[in-house]
């Protein structure tokens, strides 16, 4: 079983907790469910948790709640501790529509 912790600054601020405090109950419920999967499963589907390519071991927790998409970034320590450092809501880029003649 893995452990998930949120990074805290020297002053005690916790960026991930601050982010989560501004979300709806439904969004936090889904994020909590994904965290439980990550903690308990030996092989977590990449849909929810994966190492980002071309990084120095930055890992991404991916959460989709209805039309909202959230990312929480962090790192692994000794394969059983995940420290989550920051989070954001992913903005969807609008696709350009090409008109056909």
Phi and psi in degrees as GROMACS dihedral restraints (atoms count N, CA, C in turn):
[ dihedral_restraints ]
;  ai    aj    ak    al  type     phi  dphi    fc
    3     4     5     6     1   -93.6    20    10
    4     5     6     7     1   158.0    20    10
    6     7     8     9     1  -112.5    20    10
    7     8     9    10     1   138.0    20    10
    9    10    11    12     1  -114.1    20    10
   10    11    12    13     1   128.7    20    10
   12    13    14    15     1  -128.0    20    10
   13    14    15    16     1   151.9    20    10
   15    16    17    18     1   -98.8    20    10
   16    17    18    19     1   133.1    20    10
   18    19    20    21     1   -62.4    20    10
   19    20    21    22     1   140.4    20    10
   21    22    23    24     1  -125.0    20    10
   22    23    24    25     1   140.4    20    10
   24    25    26    27     1   -74.9    20    10
   25    26    27    28     1   173.4    20    10
   27    28    29    30     1   -60.4    20    10
   28    29    30    31     1   -27.8    20    10
   30    31    32    33     1   -86.0    20    10
   31    32    33    34     1    -1.7    20    10
   33    34    35    36     1    93.0    20    10
   34    35    36    37     1     0.1    20    10
   36    37    38    39     1   -70.0    20    10
   37    38    39    40     1   145.3    20    10
   39    40    41    42     1  -127.9    20    10
   40    41    42    43     1   100.0    20    10
   42    43    44    45     1   -57.2    20    10
   43    44    45    46     1   -38.3    20    10
   45    46    47    48     1   -69.5    20    10
   46    47    48    49     1   -43.9    20    10
   48    49    50    51     1   -61.1    20    10
   49    50    51    52     1   -41.3    20    10
   51    52    53    54     1   -60.4    20    10
   52    53    54    55     1   -42.6    20    10
   54    55    56    57     1   -62.5    20    10
   55    56    57    58     1   -47.4    20    10
   57    58    59    60     1   -63.6    20    10
   58    59    60    61     1   -32.2    20    10
   60    61    62    63     1   -62.6    20    10
   61    62    63    64     1   -21.1    20    10
   63    64    65    66     1   -96.2    20    10
   64    65    66    67     1     4.7    20    10
   66    67    68    69     1   -97.6    20    10
   67    68    69    70     1   164.3    20    10
   69    70    71    72     1   -74.7    20    10
   70    71    72    73     1   164.3    20    10
   72    73    74    75     1   -59.9    20    10
   73    74    75    76     1   -41.1    20    10
   75    76    77    78     1   -62.7    20    10
   76    77    78    79     1   -40.8    20    10
   78    79    80    81     1   -66.4    20    10
   79    80    81    82     1   -44.1    20    10
   81    82    83    84     1   -65.6    20    10
   82    83    84    85     1   -37.3    20    10
   84    85    86    87     1   -60.2    20    10
   85    86    87    88     1   -44.5    20    10
   87    88    89    90     1   -66.9    20    10
   88    89    90    91     1   -41.4    20    10
   90    91    92    93     1   -62.2    20    10
   91    92    93    94     1   -42.2    20    10
   93    94    95    96     1   -61.8    20    10
   94    95    96    97     1   -40.4    20    10
   96    97    98    99     1   -62.8    20    10
   97    98    99   100     1   -43.3    20    10
   99   100   101   102     1   -65.4    20    10
  100   101   102   103     1   -41.3    20    10
  102   103   104   105     1   -60.5    20    10
  103   104   105   106     1   -38.0    20    10
  105   106   107   108     1   -63.9    20    10
  106   107   108   109     1   -43.4    20    10
  108   109   110   111     1   -56.9    20    10
  109   110   111   112     1   -47.0    20    10
  111   112   113   114     1   -62.8    20    10
  112   113   114   115     1   -41.7    20    10
  114   115   116   117     1   -66.2    20    10
  115   116   117   118     1   -39.5    20    10
  117   118   119   120     1   -96.4    20    10
  118   119   120   121     1   -28.7    20    10
  120   121   122   123     1   -87.2    20    10
  121   122   123   124     1   138.1    20    10
  123   124   125   126     1   -69.9    20    10
  124   125   126   127     1   -38.9    20    10
  126   127   128   129     1  -119.2    20    10
  127   128   129   130     1    99.2    20    10
  129   130   131   132     1   -84.2    20    10
  130   131   132   133     1   130.9    20    10
  132   133   134   135     1   -57.7    20    10
  133   134   135   136     1   140.3    20    10
  135   136   137   138     1   -61.0    20    10
  136   137   138   139     1   -18.9    20    10
  138   139   140   141     1   -58.6    20    10
  139   140   141   142     1   -29.0    20    10
  141   142   143   144     1  -108.3    20    10
  142   143   144   145     1   -28.0    20    10
  144   145   146   147     1  -154.9    20    10
  145   146   147   148     1   121.8    20    10
  147   148   149   150     1  -154.9    20    10
  148   149   150   151     1   156.1    20    10
  150   151   152   153     1   -79.3    20    10
  151   152   153   154     1   132.9    20    10
  153   154   155   156     1   -77.9    20    10
  154   155   156   157     1   135.1    20    10
  156   157   158   159     1   -71.8    20    10
  157   158   159   160     1   154.4    20    10
  159   160   161   162     1    58.8    20    10
  160   161   162   163     1    34.1    20    10
  162   163   164   165     1  -129.0    20    10
  163   164   165   166     1   164.8    20    10
  165   166   167   168     1   -89.3    20    10
  166   167   168   169     1    71.7    20    10
  168   169   170   171     1    61.7    20    10
  169   170   171   172     1    42.9    20    10
  171   172   173   174     1   -90.3    20    10
  172   173   174   175     1   130.5    20    10
  174   175   176   177     1  -110.2    20    10
  175   176   177   178     1   151.9    20    10
  177   178   179   180     1  -126.3    20    10
  178   179   180   181     1   127.7    20    10
  180   181   182   183     1   -94.9    20    10
  181   182   183   184     1   126.7    20    10
  183   184   185   186     1  -113.4    20    10
  184   185   186   187     1   127.2    20    10
  186   187   188   189     1  -132.6    20    10
  187   188   189   190     1   127.9    20    10
  189   190   191   192     1  -115.0    20    10
  190   191   192   193     1   125.5    20    10
  192   193   194   195     1  -128.3    20    10
  193   194   195   196     1   108.7    20    10
  195   196   197   198     1    53.3    20    10
  196   197   198   199     1  -121.5    20    10
  198   199   200   201     1   -94.1    20    10
  199   200   201   202     1     3.7    20    10
  201   202   203   204     1   -95.6    20    10
  202   203   204   205     1   141.3    20    10
  204   205   206   207     1  -125.8    20    10
  205   206   207   208     1   129.3    20    10
  207   208   209   210     1  -122.1    20    10
  208   209   210   211     1   148.4    20    10
  210   211   212   213     1  -129.7    20    10
  211   212   213   214     1   135.9    20    10
  213   214   215   216     1  -125.9    20    10
  214   215   216   217     1   123.5    20    10
  216   217   218   219     1  -104.2    20    10
  217   218   219   220     1   152.7    20    10
  219   220   221   222     1  -174.7    20    10
  220   221   222   223     1  -160.3    20    10
  222   223   224   225     1  -142.8    20    10
  223   224   225   226     1   160.3    20    10
  225   226   227   228     1   -96.7    20    10
  226   227   228   229     1   146.2    20    10
  228   229   230   231     1  -130.4    20    10
  229   230   231   232     1   114.2    20    10
  231   232   233   234     1    57.1    20    10
  232   233   234   235     1    34.3    20    10
  234   235   236   237     1    59.4    20    10
  235   236   237   238     1     2.0    20    10
  237   238   239   240     1  -132.9    20    10
  238   239   240   241     1    -2.1    20    10
  240   241   242   243     1  -123.1    20    10
  241   242   243   244     1   125.3    20    10
  243   244   245   246     1  -112.0    20    10
  244   245   246   247     1   122.7    20    10
  246   247   248   249     1  -107.5    20    10
  247   248   249   250     1   115.0    20    10
  249   250   251   252     1   -94.0    20    10
  250   251   252   253     1   127.9    20    10
  252   253   254   255     1  -107.5    20    10
  253   254   255   256     1   -37.1    20    10
  255   256   257   258     1  -154.3    20    10
  256   257   258   259     1   163.3    20    10
  258   259   260   261     1  -149.1    20    10
  259   260   261   262     1   160.4    20    10
  261   262   263   264     1  -161.4    20    10
  262   263   264   265     1   161.8    20    10
  264   265   266   267     1   -96.0    20    10
  265   266   267   268     1   126.3    20    10
  267   268   269   270     1   -76.2    20    10
  268   269   270   271     1   131.5    20    10
  270   271   272   273     1   -93.5    20    10
  271   272   273   274     1   135.3    20    10
  273   274   275   276     1   -86.5    20    10
  274   275   276   277     1   129.0    20    10
  276   277   278   279     1   -81.2    20    10
  277   278   279   280     1   138.9    20    10
  279   280   281   282     1   -74.7    20    10
  280   281   282   283     1   136.8    20    10
  282   283   284   285     1   -80.0    20    10
  283   284   285   286     1   140.7    20    10
  285   286   287   288     1   -75.4    20    10
  286   287   288   289     1   133.4    20    10
  288   289   290   291     1  -100.7    20    10
  289   290   291   292     1   130.0    20    10
  291   292   293   294     1   -97.2    20    10
  292   293   294   295     1   124.5    20    10
  294   295   296   297     1   -82.7    20    10
  295   296   297   298     1   133.3    20    10
  297   298   299   300     1   -96.8    20    10
  298   299   300   301     1   146.2    20    10
